[in-house]
Each structure stands twice: as structure tokens, then as C-alpha cells.
């Protein structure tokens, strides 16, 4: 049989046969043993071709979806990546991989907590619930990672004829989303006992974490290498330009990848409509608006009517640091679980018109930080979102008398 090992046609036929054995009920262990005996490894491109052929030959997509985890488990560590392309720093694929590293850290932390539940005291459960809630709030951010694949990468792949695997992966994304939402619902259960948490961990929390962890492997061993082969630098540049509209997952790119031959665009040219931003009392370019917002001696964060973080100012002296990984994230997931109820109350009061603003002030060393939330409404009174404004007022509190002449520091 060894003379056939390097033959692509043989490898694909053999892999298809093994996947169909899973379809017929064979165990993952037996199939993996057969794989190691007959193939040892298979190039990533051939895995995609086999999935595509199975769908074209009539194996239902929902059955491929059911088998996805099983055949991924069988293939794990046996996919040949030696021919895969190098990935430039902060290329869209590099960003996905860096996001995966952050997601992996979180899944490892969750797994560690869940694996020790039997040993903890009942009195420790509330603290564990808070820790798990924070970690699952981070994992829910994977939605932005998946959306960038679904709405930006998959369409380009489909243009090259790779249609089946993206559909299967999208189905797995939806499964994981539901599992993560279900996990957070469990963690919101009032006065959950240790016994109930252990049961929920086995039935809901662990499968959710496993889904995220296994998706990382599916991406890095199959999807991303084939995407690097199939898509041009121009395709990736378009993907990168649109990525910020969806947002990043637990990672903020430090630089902007730009393929050779592409000049840096000014912020004004990047605007879809071009020209000035026209308001009732005047107008300015996007560049001017950016400078104004970043020069104001305050921190601004805007949360839209759907409770998603959509913007934050970037002044050099920001009090509370922000990064682009929070964009398009539910604002509740940007705060510690213990304070989520406060965020809920502010938003609920703003939406119901019970309140229009909510002020707070705290001491931070020598700083006195004034934080105020404002409900934003249009001329019709419709709720548009919430504006958070933060400012260090310590210097203003020390002012005395008057200063009527110019005095530079």
C-alpha cells in the first residue's frame, strides 16, 4: 500500500471512505487508527476537497455538520501544513490567529475551573460563578471573530468554488453561539448550588468551551491555509478595510497590514461617501472631526441603541484605556460581572425615559474622576444610545478667584 501514500487521488478516496465510516457509526478511535495506518497525514487542501465532494455527491449538509467534530478529531494532528503560505504580521489571517491565542487562554482558564469543581467548597460557588461569568463574557466575543469569517472571508472563498466547507463551518459557529448564550443563562441562575453547577458544567459549559477550542483547530489546520492559497492580496486588503465595521475579538491590531503597491489612504478618502460631514450648525471633514474629538479634555465612549460599543475617543491622556477589541461588543460584557446590574439599570432607565443622565465620581490617587452617562435621543425623542463622558476634575476643584489674562503653562 505504501506506493499509493503520496497519490492525491488515493488519499482523498481513503479519507472519504473513513468519513463515511463515521457516518455509518464507526468509533472515532477505530477510524483514527485506520487513518494512521493507511495515510499518516493528508494535505489541508485535500480535506476541503473531500468535504466539497461529499456535499456534491448528496451527503446532506446537516450530516456533514454532525460529522464535523468527529472527523476533525480524527484528523487533528494529521493534517499536513508543510505547503501552507507564510502569513505577514497583522495580515487578516494573522489577526485571526492572534485572536485564537487569546480565546485559547480563556478556554484553558474555564477548563481549569470546571475540572476542579468537585474539590471546591459550597461557600466558594458564588465567587466561582463570578469568575466563570467574566470568562464566558469574553468567549461570547468570538461572535465578532466568526462574523468576519462569515461576511468577509466566506464570500471570497465561495467565488473560488469553495462553497461546502464555509457552510459547514457557519453551522458550527451558530452551534457555538447558542452554547455560549446558554452557558451565560446558566451562570445567571440565582443561588445555583454546587451540585447544579457541576451538572450544568457537564451538559452545557464544557461543550461550549470545547466548541470554541475545536473551532480554533478547524480554522488553523484547514480554513485559514486554504484561504491564504485561494485569496489574493487585493481580496485581503478589502477584508481588512471592512473588518473594523464588525470589530475584533480580544485582540487589537497594533499595525495595519498593507500589501505592496497600496498607498496609505487619508481618513477623508476612507469615508464611503466622501466630502464633508454636514450638520445643521456647520460642517467639517472626517480628519477635522477626529482631531476635535481627540483634543477634548474628556474621554468619550458611545454605546448604540442595541447596547453595542460603537466608538471611543483616543486622546493621549485617556483616563480609562480602551482598545478596538471592544467595538461592537455588548456593553455589559465590558464591565465586571459584579457591576453588570448597574449597567442594566442605567440603560433600562434611559430607554424607558425614566432618567436622562447618571453621574458618578471616584478618587483615583490624586485624580478626582467624574463619570457621567447621557441618554442620546433624536429630534423625535427616539433613543439612539448612551454617551459615557469621563473627566479628571481635580484641577478644576482647586481653582480660585479669576484668571482673565492668557497664562501659558
C-alpha positions in Angstrom: 0.0 0.0 0.0 2.9 2.3 0.6 3.3 3.1 -3.1 -0.1 4.9 -3.0 0.6 7.1 0.0 1.7 10.1 -2.0 -1.1 9.8 -4.5 -3.6 12.6 -4.0 -6.5 10.7 -5.6 -5.9 7.7 -3.3 -5.6 9.9 -0.2 -8.9 11.6 -0.9 -10.7 8.4 -1.7 -9.4 6.9 1.6 -10.3 10.0 3.6 -13.8 10.0 2.1 -14.1 6.3 3.0 -13.1 7.0 6.6 -15.6 9.9 6.9 -18.3 7.7 5.6 -17.4 5.1 8.2 -18.1 7.7 10.8 -21.4 8.4 9.1 -22.2 4.7 9.4 -21.5 4.7 13.2 -17.8 3.6 13.5 -16.0 5.0 16.5 -13.6 7.9 16.3 -10.8 5.7 17.8 -11.2 3.0 15.2 -11.3 5.5 12.3 -8.3 7.4 13.6 -6.4 4.1 13.9 -7.2 3.3 10.3 -6.1 6.8 9.2 -2.8 6.4 10.9 -2.2 3.0 9.4 -3.1 4.0 5.8 -2.4 7.7 5.5 -0.4 9.1 8.4 -1.2 12.6 7.2 -3.2 14.4 4.5 -2.7 17.9 2.9 -5.1 20.5 4.2 -6.4 21.3 0.6 -7.4 17.7 0.1 -9.5 17.8 3.3 -11.5 20.7 1.9 -11.9 18.9 -1.5 -13.3 15.8 0.2 -15.8 17.8 2.2 -16.9 19.6 -1.0 -17.2 16.3 -2.9 -19.3 14.6 -0.1 -21.8 17.5 -0.3 -21.9 17.5 -4.1 -22.5 13.7 -4.0 -25.5 14.1 -1.8 -24.4 13.8 1.8 -26.7 16.4 3.5 -25.0 19.5 4.9 -26.6 18.8 8.3 -25.0 15.4 8.3 -21.6 16.9 7.4 -22.2 19.3 10.3 -22.9 16.4 12.6 -19.8 14.6 11.5 -17.7 17.8 11.6 -16.4 17.4 15.1 -15.8 13.7 14.7 -13.8 13.9 11.5 -11.9 17.0 12.9 -11.0 15.0 15.9 -9.8 12.1 13.7 -7.7 14.5 11.6 -6.3 16.6 14.4 -2.5 16.4 14.3 -2.6 14.5 11.0 -3.1 17.4 8.6 -0.1 18.3 6.5 0.6 22.0 6.7 4.1 22.0 5.2 2.9 23.6 1.9 1.0 26.4 3.6 1.9 30.0 2.9 3.7 32.3 5.3 1.5 34.9 7.0 2.6 38.6 7.2 2.4 40.4 10.5 -1.1 41.8 11.2 -2.5 40.3 7.9 -6.2 39.5 8.5 -5.3 35.8 8.9 -2.5 36.7 11.4 -5.1 38.7 13.4 -7.5 35.7 13.4 -4.7 33.5 14.7 -3.8 36.1 17.4 -7.4 36.2 18.4 -7.4 32.4 18.6 -4.5 32.6 21.1 -6.5 34.9 23.3 -9.5 32.7 23.0 -7.4 29.6 23.9 -6.2 31.3 27.1 -9.8 31.9 28.1 -10.9 28.3 27.3 -7.9 27.0 29.3 -8.9 29.1 32.3 -12.5 27.9 32.1 -11.5 24.3 31.7 -9.2 24.6 34.8 -12.1 26.0 36.9 -14.6 23.4 35.7 -12.2 20.5 36.3 -11.8 21.4 39.9 -15.5 21.9 40.8 -15.7 18.6 42.7 -13.0 19.8 45.1 -14.3 23.3 46.0 -16.4 24.2 49.0 -20.1 25.2 48.6 -19.2 28.6 50.0 -16.9 29.2 47.1 -19.5 28.8 44.4 -20.6 32.5 44.2 -17.0 33.6 43.6 -16.6 30.8 41.0 -19.8 31.9 39.3 -18.4 35.5 39.0 -15.1 34.2 37.5 -16.9 31.9 35.0 -19.3 34.7 34.1 -16.4 37.0 33.3 -14.7 34.3 31.2 -17.8 33.4 29.3 -18.4 37.1 28.6 -15.0 37.1 27.0 -15.8 34.0 25.0 -19.0 35.5 23.6 -16.7 37.9 21.9 -15.9 35.1 19.5 -19.0 36.1 17.6 -17.1 39.0 16.0 -14.3 36.6 15.0 -16.9 34.3 13.4 -18.7 37.2 11.7 -15.5 38.4 10.0 -15.2 34.9 8.6 -18.8 34.6 7.6 -19.3 38.0 6.0 -15.9 38.8 4.7 -13.8 35.7 4.1 -16.5 33.1 3.1 -17.9 35.2 0.2 -14.4 35.4 -1.4 -13.9 31.7 -0.9 -17.2 30.9 -2.5 -16.2 32.9 -5.6 -13.3 30.5 -6.0 -15.6 27.5 -5.8 -15.1 26.6 -2.2 -18.7 26.5 -1.0 -19.3 23.5 1.1 -16.8 23.9 4.0 -17.8 27.5 4.7 -21.5 26.5 5.0 -20.5 23.7 7.4 -18.3 26.0 9.5 -21.0 28.6 9.6 -23.3 26.0 11.0 -20.7 25.2 13.7 -20.5 28.9 14.5 -24.2 29.0 15.2 -24.0 26.0 17.4 -21.2 27.6 19.5 -23.1 30.9 19.7 -26.1 29.1 21.2 -23.9 27.1 23.6 -22.2 30.2 24.8 -25.5 32.1 25.3 -26.9 29.0 27.1 -23.8 29.0 29.4 -24.3 32.6 30.4 -28.0 31.9 31.1 -27.0 29.1 33.4 -24.5 31.3 35.2 -27.3 33.9 35.8 -29.3 31.3 37.7 -30.0 32.7 41.2 -28.4 30.8 44.1 -27.2 28.0 42.0 -25.8 25.1 44.1 -22.5 23.3 43.7 -24.3 20.2 42.5 -26.4 22.0 39.9 -23.3 23.8 38.7 -21.4 20.5 38.2 -24.3 19.1 36.2 -24.6 22.3 34.1 -20.9 22.2 33.5 -21.0 18.8 32.1 -24.1 19.4 29.9 -23.7 23.0 28.8 -20.5 24.8 29.9 -18.0 22.2 28.8 -19.5 21.6 25.4 -19.4 25.3 24.7 -15.8 25.6 25.7 -14.9 22.5 23.7 -16.7 24.0 20.7 -14.6 27.2 20.8 -11.4 25.3 21.3 -12.1 22.9 18.4 -13.0 25.7 16.1 -9.5 27.1 16.6 -8.1 23.8 15.3 -10.5 23.7 12.3 -9.5 27.2 11.3 -5.8 26.9 11.7 -5.4 23.4 10.2 -8.0 23.7 7.3 -9.8 27.0 6.7 -7.0 29.6 7.0 -4.4 27.8 5.0 -6.9 27.2 2.1 -8.0 30.8 2.3 -4.4 32.0 2.1 -4.0 30.0 -1.1 -7.3 31.0 -2.7 -7.5 34.7 -1.9 -5.4 37.5 -3.5 -3.7 40.4 -1.6 -6.4 42.6 -3.1 -9.1 40.4 -1.5 -7.4 40.5 1.8 -7.0 44.3 1.7 -10.7 44.6 1.1 -11.4 42.2 4.0 -9.1 44.3 6.3 -10.8 47.6 5.4 -14.2 46.2 6.3 -13.1 44.3 9.4 -13.4 47.3 11.8 -17.1 47.6 11.0 -17.5 44.2 12.6 -14.8 44.5 15.3 -12.0 42.4 16.7 -12.1 39.6 19.3 -10.0 40.0 22.5 -7.1 41.5 20.4 -6.4 45.0 19.0 -4.1 45.0 15.9 -1.1 47.2 16.6 -0.3 48.0 13.0 -2.1 47.9 9.7 -1.1 45.4 7.1 -0.9 46.8 3.6 0.0 44.8 0.5 2.7 46.1 -1.8 1.5 48.8 -4.2 -1.3 50.0 -1.9 -0.7 53.6 -0.7 -1.9 54.7 2.7 -5.3 56.4 2.4 -6.2 59.6 4.3 -9.1 59.3 6.8 -11.1 61.6 4.5 -10.7 59.3 1.5 -11.7 56.2 3.5 -15.1 57.7 4.1 -17.6 55.9 2.0 -19.5 59.0 0.8 -16.6 61.4 0.7 -16.8 65.1 1.2 -17.6 66.9 4.4 -19.8 65.7 7.3 -22.7 68.2 7.2 -24.5 69.1 10.4 -27.3 71.7 11.0 -24.8 74.2 12.5 -21.8 73.6 10.3 -19.6 71.0 8.7 -16.1 69.5 8.8 -14.0 66.8 7.3 -13.6 63.4 9.0 -10.0 64.4 9.7 -11.1 67.6 11.5 -13.8 65.7 13.4 -11.3 63.2 14.6 -8.9 65.9 15.8 -11.7 67.7 17.6 -12.9 64.5 19.5 -9.4 63.5 20.4 -8.4 67.0 21.6 -11.4 67.5 24.0 -10.1 67.1 27.7 -12.6 64.2 28.3 -13.0 60.5 27.5 -16.0 59.7 25.3 -17.5 56.3 24.7 -20.6 55.8 22.6 -23.0 52.8 23.0 -25.7 52.5 20.4 -29.4 51.7 20.9 -28.6 47.9 20.6 -26.2 48.2 23.6 -23.1 47.7 21.4 -20.0 49.8 21.9 -19.5 51.7 18.6 -16.9 54.4 19.3 -14.4 55.7 21.8 -12.2 58.8 21.6 -8.4 58.4 21.6 -6.9 61.4 23.4 -3.3 60.9 24.5 -4.3 61.3 28.2 -7.3 58.9 28.3 -8.3 58.1 31.9 -9.8 54.7 31.1 -7.9 52.8 28.4 -9.9 51.3 25.5 -8.9 49.1 22.6 -10.7 48.3 19.4 -11.5 44.8 20.6 -14.4 46.2 22.5 -16.0 47.7 19.3 -19.4 46.0 18.5 -19.3 44.3 21.9 -22.3 44.3 24.2 -21.5 47.0 26.8 -22.4 44.6 29.6 -19.5 42.4 28.7 -17.1 45.3 29.0 -17.7 45.6 32.8 -17.0 43.2 35.7 -20.0 40.8 36.3 -20.5 42.3 39.8 -21.4 45.7 38.2 -23.4 44.4 35.3 -26.7 45.1 37.1 -25.7 48.8 37.3 -25.1 49.0 33.6 -28.5 47.2 33.0 -30.3 49.8 35.3 -28.8 52.8 33.5 -29.7 51.5 30.1 -33.2 50.4 31.1 -33.8 53.8 32.8 -32.6 55.7 29.6 -34.7 53.5 27.3 -37.8 54.0 29.4 -37.2 57.7 29.7 -37.1 57.4 33.5 -33.7 59.1 33.5 -31.7 61.2 31.1 -28.3 61.1 32.8 -26.4 59.2 35.5 -23.4 60.8 37.2 -20.7 59.1 39.3 -17.4 60.3 40.8 -14.5 58.4 42.2 -11.0 59.0 43.5 -8.0 57.6 41.7 -4.9 58.6 43.5 -4.5 62.4 43.1 -7.3 62.4 40.4 -11.0 63.0 41.0 -12.7 61.3 38.1 -16.2 62.5 37.2 -18.1 60.0 35.1 -21.5 60.8 33.6 -23.8 58.8 31.3 -26.2 60.6 29.0 -29.2 59.2 27.1 -29.0 60.3 23.4 -32.2 61.0 21.6 -33.1 62.4 18.2 -35.5 65.3 17.5 -38.4 62.8 17.7 -37.3 61.7 21.2 -36.3 58.3 20.0 -33.5 56.6 21.9 -30.2 56.5 19.9 -27.9 55.2 22.6 -25.8 56.2 25.6 -22.8 58.5 25.8 -20.2 58.0 28.6 -18.1 61.1 29.4 -15.2 60.9 31.9 -13.0 63.7 33.1 -10.4 64.4 35.7 -11.8 67.4 37.6 -9.2 67.5 40.4 -7.5 70.6 38.8 -10.9 72.4 38.4 -11.7 71.9 42.1 -8.6 73.8 43.1 -9.4 76.9 41.0 -9.9 80.2 43.0 -10.7 83.8 42.1 -10.5 84.5 38.4 -8.0 84.4 35.5 -8.8 86.9 32.8 -5.4 87.1 31.1 -3.6 84.5 29.0 -1.2 82.4 31.0 0.7 79.5 29.4 1.9 76.7 31.4 
